[in-house]
């Protein structure tokens, strides 16, 4: 995906730069299956949902580390996910979100509508794409 060709400047809200409609998984999924999904879709973060509610976030780093342990094959997504991820609305200001990401060292943000619908994920890679786009406009 060429994110920079679709980006409209100036960027003010997270919906303008998030990766839309991300893949998601349930907490009961075997961790090895979640890793297969991440590899297949070339993604590093998977929101974990129960019904419409985001209950966690699974990172490829935590997944790989857990699967390398001697108990790895027995793990489920719930065993390794980060519970209660940083969740924002599509209309939230990008500047505010970036400030929180830096302050708390978050690698990603889950974006969902007020009704709980999962609509996107914003990661540090998305921020790098944005920075590159802005630099090319100079």
C-alpha positions as CSV (number, residue, x, y, z in Angstrom):
1,X,0.0,0.0,0.0
2,X,1.3,3.4,-0.9
3,X,0.2,5.4,2.1
4,X,1.8,8.7,1.1
5,X,-0.2,8.9,-2.2
6,X,-3.4,8.7,-0.3
7,X,-2.5,11.2,2.5
8,X,-4.1,14.6,2.4
9,X,-2.2,17.4,4.1
10,X,-2.5,19.0,6.5
11,X,-3.2,16.1,8.8
12,X,-5.2,16.9,11.9
13,X,-7.0,13.8,13.1
14,X,-6.0,10.2,13.5
15,X,-8.5,9.0,10.8
16,X,-6.4,10.6,8.2
17,X,-3.3,8.5,8.9
18,X,-4.4,5.3,10.5
19,X,-4.3,1.9,8.8
20,X,-8.1,1.4,8.2
21,X,-10.2,-1.7,9.1
22,X,-7.5,-3.8,10.7
23,X,-7.5,-7.5,11.1
24,X,-8.5,-8.7,14.6
25,X,-8.5,-11.9,16.6
26,X,-10.3,-13.3,19.6
27,X,-8.6,-14.1,22.8
28,X,-9.1,-17.9,22.5
29,X,-7.1,-18.2,19.3
30,X,-3.9,-20.2,19.5
31,X,-0.9,-17.9,19.5
32,X,0.7,-19.7,16.6
33,X,-2.4,-19.0,14.5
34,X,-2.2,-15.3,15.3
35,X,1.4,-15.3,14.3
36,X,0.4,-16.9,11.0
37,X,-2.1,-14.1,10.4
38,X,0.5,-11.4,11.2
39,X,2.9,-12.9,8.7
40,X,0.3,-13.4,6.0
41,X,-0.9,-9.8,6.2
42,X,2.5,-8.3,7.1
43,X,1.3,-6.6,10.2
44,X,2.8,-6.2,13.7
45,X,-0.3,-5.5,15.8
46,X,-3.6,-7.3,16.1
47,X,-6.5,-5.9,18.1
48,X,-8.1,-8.5,20.3
49,X,-11.9,-8.3,20.4
50,X,-14.8,-10.0,22.2
51,X,-18.0,-9.1,20.4
52,X,-17.6,-5.4,19.5
53,X,-15.3,-4.6,22.4
54,X,-11.5,-4.3,22.1
55,X,-10.1,-6.1,25.1
56,X,-6.4,-6.2,24.2
57,X,-3.6,-5.8,21.7
58,X,-1.2,-8.4,20.5
59,X,2.2,-7.4,19.2
60,X,4.5,-9.5,17.0
61,X,7.3,-8.9,19.4
62,X,5.4,-10.5,22.4
63,X,4.1,-13.2,20.1
64,X,7.6,-14.2,18.9
65,X,9.0,-14.1,22.4
66,X,6.2,-16.3,23.8
67,X,6.4,-18.8,21.0
68,X,10.2,-19.2,21.6
69,X,9.6,-20.3,25.2
70,X,9.2,-24.0,26.0
71,X,5.5,-23.5,26.6
72,X,5.0,-21.5,23.4
73,X,2.8,-23.9,21.5
74,X,0.3,-24.0,24.4
75,X,-0.3,-20.2,24.5
76,X,-3.4,-18.4,23.4
77,X,-3.7,-14.8,22.3
78,X,-5.2,-14.0,25.8
79,X,-2.0,-15.3,27.5
80,X,0.2,-12.8,25.6
81,X,-1.9,-9.8,24.7
82,X,-1.6,-6.4,26.3
83,X,-4.9,-5.9,28.1
84,X,-6.6,-2.5,27.8
85,X,-4.7,-0.9,24.9
86,X,-4.7,2.8,24.2
87,X,-8.0,3.4,22.3
88,X,-8.9,6.6,20.5
89,X,-11.7,7.9,18.3
90,X,-11.2,8.6,14.6
91,X,-11.9,12.3,15.2
92,X,-9.2,12.6,17.9
93,X,-6.5,15.1,17.2
94,X,-3.3,13.5,15.9
95,X,-1.1,15.9,18.0
96,X,-2.7,14.8,21.2
97,X,-2.4,11.1,20.3
98,X,1.3,11.5,19.3
99,X,2.0,13.2,22.6
100,X,0.5,10.3,24.5
101,X,2.3,7.8,22.5
102,X,5.6,9.5,23.2
103,X,4.9,10.0,26.9
104,X,3.9,6.4,27.5
105,X,6.1,4.8,24.8
106,X,3.1,3.2,23.0
107,X,4.0,1.5,19.8
108,X,0.4,1.6,18.5
109,X,-3.1,2.9,19.1
110,X,-6.4,1.2,18.4
111,X,-9.0,3.4,16.7
112,X,-12.7,2.7,17.2
113,X,-16.0,4.6,16.8
114,X,-18.0,5.7,19.9
115,X,-20.2,2.6,19.3
116,X,-17.2,0.4,19.8
117,X,-16.7,-0.5,16.1
118,X,-13.0,-1.2,15.3
119,X,-12.0,1.1,12.4
120,X,-8.2,1.2,12.4
121,X,-4.8,1.0,14.0
122,X,-2.2,3.7,14.1
123,X,1.4,2.6,14.7
124,X,4.8,4.1,14.8
125,X,5.3,2.9,11.2
126,X,2.3,5.0,10.2
127,X,4.0,7.9,12.0
128,X,7.2,7.3,10.0
129,X,5.2,7.3,6.7
130,X,3.6,10.6,7.8
131,X,7.0,12.1,8.6
132,X,8.4,11.0,5.3
133,X,5.5,12.5,3.5
134,X,5.9,15.8,5.3
135,X,9.7,15.9,4.6
136,X,9.1,15.3,0.9
137,X,6.8,18.3,0.8
138,X,9.6,20.6,2.1
